Amino acid sequence: MRVILDEQRCDAHGVCVDECPEVFALDDDDDVVRVLIEEPDESLREKVERAALICPKAAITIEG
């Protein structure tokens, strides 16, 4: 699985970070969400899918 974050759509609400902090992080300095692991382990799939589902801006895409 590959995680793609559309930085143009992301408004840094941080719900993805709350759902899956292993993969997403929110920088306090500039309010930007970062993907920590672009190709996380399959054991995190459910959390990553939930993060993508609840993103208010639909800024997260999962490939594979």
C-alpha positions in Angstrom: 0.0 0.0 0.0 1.1 3.5 -0.8 -0.2 6.6 1.0 -0.5 9.9 -1.0 -1.4 13.2 0.7 -2.6 16.0 -1.6 -1.0 19.0 0.2 -3.1 21.4 -1.9 -6.3 20.0 -0.5 -5.1 19.4 3.1 -6.2 22.0 5.6 -4.3 20.3 8.5 -7.4 19.4 10.6 -5.3 16.6 12.0 -7.9 13.9 12.2 -5.6 11.6 10.2 -2.9 12.1 12.9 -5.4 11.2 15.6 -6.5 8.1 13.7 -3.0 6.9 12.6 -0.1 8.6 14.2 2.2 5.9 13.0 1.8 7.2 9.4 0.7 10.9 9.8 2.2 13.8 11.7 1.1 17.4 12.2 3.9 20.0 12.4 3.1 22.6 15.1 5.2 25.3 13.5 3.4 25.5 10.2 0.3 23.4 10.5 1.2 21.0 7.8 0.4 17.3 7.8 3.3 15.1 6.8 3.3 11.4 5.7 5.9 9.7 7.9 5.8 6.4 6.1 4.7 6.4 2.4 4.5 2.6 2.2 3.4 1.5 5.7 3.1 -2.1 6.7 -0.2 -3.9 5.9 -0.9 -4.2 9.6 -1.7 -0.4 9.5 -4.1 -0.7 6.5 -7.3 -0.4 8.6 -6.1 2.7 10.4 -4.8 4.3 7.2 -8.1 3.6 5.4 -10.1 5.0 8.3 -7.9 8.2 8.3 -8.5 8.6 4.5 -12.3 8.1 5.1 -12.6 10.6 7.8 -10.4 13.3 6.2 -12.7 16.3 5.9 -11.0 17.5 2.7 -10.5 14.0 1.1 -6.8 14.7 0.8 -5.6 11.2 1.4 -5.4 8.5 -1.3 -4.3 4.9 -0.9 -2.9 2.9 -3.8 -2.5 -0.8 -3.7 
